[in-house]
Amino acid sequence: MRTALVIGTGLIGTSVALALAQRGVVVHLEDHDPEQARTAAALGAGTDEAPEKPVDLAVVAAPPAHVAAVLADAMRRGVARGYLDVASVKGGPRRELEALGLDLSGYIGTHPMSGREKSGPLAATGDLFEGRPWVLTPTRDTDTEVLNLALELVSHCRAVPVVMDADAHDRAVALVSHMPHLVSSMVAARLENAEEAAVRLCGQGIRDVTRIAASDPRMWIDILSANPGPVADLLTDVAADLDETVRALRALQSADEAKRHEGAGGIEDVLRRGNAGQVRVPGKHGAAPRAYEVVAVLIDDQPGQLARIFADAGRAGVNIEDVRIEHATGQQAGLVQLMVEPKSAPVLSAALRERGWAIRQ
């Protein structure tokens, strides 16, 4: 691939363009808002000048509701040898294109499984997709050349290609992305009118659950409008679980010992099913999840503290597999949780104590 046209210069489109430009591809940028395309160009994502001849690949980074129309326009203009989109829903746009009577041999639907809570070109980064799954949904009609161009794009973005059926993809993202986003938003909505004294008690658990609720509502309306059925089906199941959980909690309030026992069993059931589901979430680099031990270190909220901890861990020969930070309420301090291999935990704890760090047992 020598040339590309990215249509839509928001977070995903600009991130794709940055990755391609960094690999030496000549990238042209197009957006319904010319100012946004100029911003992306200023960031080094390419040029906002139109290509003089058809490019090798056109990447459509429009919201799902507009993908088919934008793709159809690009195909009719003949702007590229191959076309793909990066929308988070795949079945609907393809059916819309088929209804328009377009030749889809030169098109493939794709979806990079990566993003941020922020949107727009200024939030873009060339390494946004590194190590992340990138779904490709070819059909029997897809030209081999177009599939190869898509695979080359994924390689340039340092993502991991995953081939799926379009409708299976839509059911999957409803489960792992769209439904969780709505549940996160519903939990966060409970905080809107909560008492300030209660909100000040927020810890890492509520931050983890509500983090994705910070995303742009307009973007999510577009996404959910393109995949409402599978999401509604999943939320129906969640609602049933909620009803059962509420009944179990009410039973725990009962003066009747048998009802309390029944209620405890209901709560234990949902918690155990949660345990069983959570362990299926892929671990580091998409591999099977592994059990790590936590070394908790108290730190001051000052520049250079994390760098010192990581450097001291490196000197001890310990690899930090993951890290979390829990900030203390009302204090300029925090608790850094370092996840390491179980055999490395005592080594790291001893090394950090030796260097003056306060270890929380």
KALIN-V457115 format. One record per pair of residues at least 6 apart in sequence whose ideal C-beta (glycine too) atoms are under 6 Angstrom apart, sorted by the first residue. I is the first residue (numbers start at 1). GAP is how many residues later the second one is. Records with the same first field share a line. If there is no record, write none. Layout:
BEGIN
I = GAP ; GAP
END
This chain:
BEGIN
1 = 24 ; 55 ; 56 ; 148 ; 151
2 = 54
3 = 23 ; 52 ; 53
4 = 16 ; 21 ; 23 ; 51 ; 53
5 = 23 ; 46 ; 50 ; 53 ; 74 ; 75
6 = 7 ; 10 ; 11 ; 23 ; 53
7 = 23 ; 53 ; 63
8 = 53 ; 54
9 = 20 ; 22 ; 27 ; 28 ; 31 ; 112
10 = 109 ; 110
11 = 108 ; 112 ; 113
12 = 49 ; 74
13 = 48
14 = 26 ; 31 ; 107 ; 110
15 = 109 ; 110 ; 113
16 = 43
17 = 10 ; 28 ; 29
18 = 27 ; 106 ; 108
19 = 107 ; 137 ; 138
20 = 7 ; 136
21 = 6 ; 24 ; 25
22 = 104
23 = 133
27 = 19
28 = 18 ; 19 ; 23
29 = 8 ; 11 ; 12 ; 17 ; 19
31 = 6
36 = 85
37 = 11
38 = 10
39 = 82
40 = 81
41 = 6 ; 7
54 = 24 ; 25 ; 26
55 = 25
56 = 25
57 = 23 ; 25 ; 92
58 = 16 ; 21 ; 22 ; 25
59 = 25
60 = 10 ; 11 ; 25
61 = 25
62 = 8
63 = 159
64 = 23 ; 25 ; 158 ; 159 ; 162
65 = 157 ; 160 ; 161
67 = 18 ; 20 ; 26
68 = 25 ; 28 ; 29
72 = 28
75 = 27
82 = 24 ; 64 ; 67
83 = 23 ; 24
84 = 24 ; 26 ; 66
85 = 24
86 = 24 ; 26
88 = 23 ; 135
89 = 81 ; 137 ; 138
90 = 19 ; 47 ; 76 ; 79 ; 80
91 = 75 ; 76 ; 79
92 = 134
94 = 15 ; 72
97 = 7
104 = 37
105 = 36 ; 38
106 = 37 ; 40
108 = 30 ; 34 ; 38 ; 42
109 = 28 ; 57
110 = 26 ; 40
111 = 24
112 = 17 ; 22
113 = 19 ; 20
114 = 14 ; 15 ; 18
116 = 7
117 = 97 ; 98
119 = 97
129 = 28 ; 30
130 = 28
132 = 27
133 = 27 ; 29
134 = 20 ; 25 ; 27
135 = 27 ; 29 ; 34
136 = 14 ; 25 ; 27
137 = 27 ; 29 ; 32
138 = 9
151 = 10
154 = 7
170 = 57 ; 60
171 = 59
174 = 53 ; 56 ; 57 ; 60
178 = 49 ; 53
179 = 52 ; 55
181 = 31
184 = 26 ; 28 ; 29
185 = 28
187 = 22 ; 23
188 = 22 ; 25
191 = 8
204 = 122
245 = 25
248 = 15 ; 18 ; 19
251 = 8 ; 11 ; 12
252 = 8 ; 11
254 = 6
279 = 10
283 = 6 ; 7
292 = 29 ; 47
293 = 49 ; 52
294 = 43 ; 45
295 = 43 ; 50 ; 53 ; 54
296 = 39 ; 41 ; 64
297 = 39 ; 60
298 = 37 ; 60 ; 62
299 = 6 ; 35 ; 37
300 = 33
301 = 31 ; 32 ; 33
312 = 40 ; 43
313 = 7 ; 35
316 = 32 ; 35
318 = 22 ; 26 ; 29 ; 30
320 = 18
321 = 18 ; 19
322 = 17
323 = 15
324 = 13
325 = 9 ; 11
326 = 9
327 = 7
328 = 6
340 = 8
349 = 10
353 = 6
END
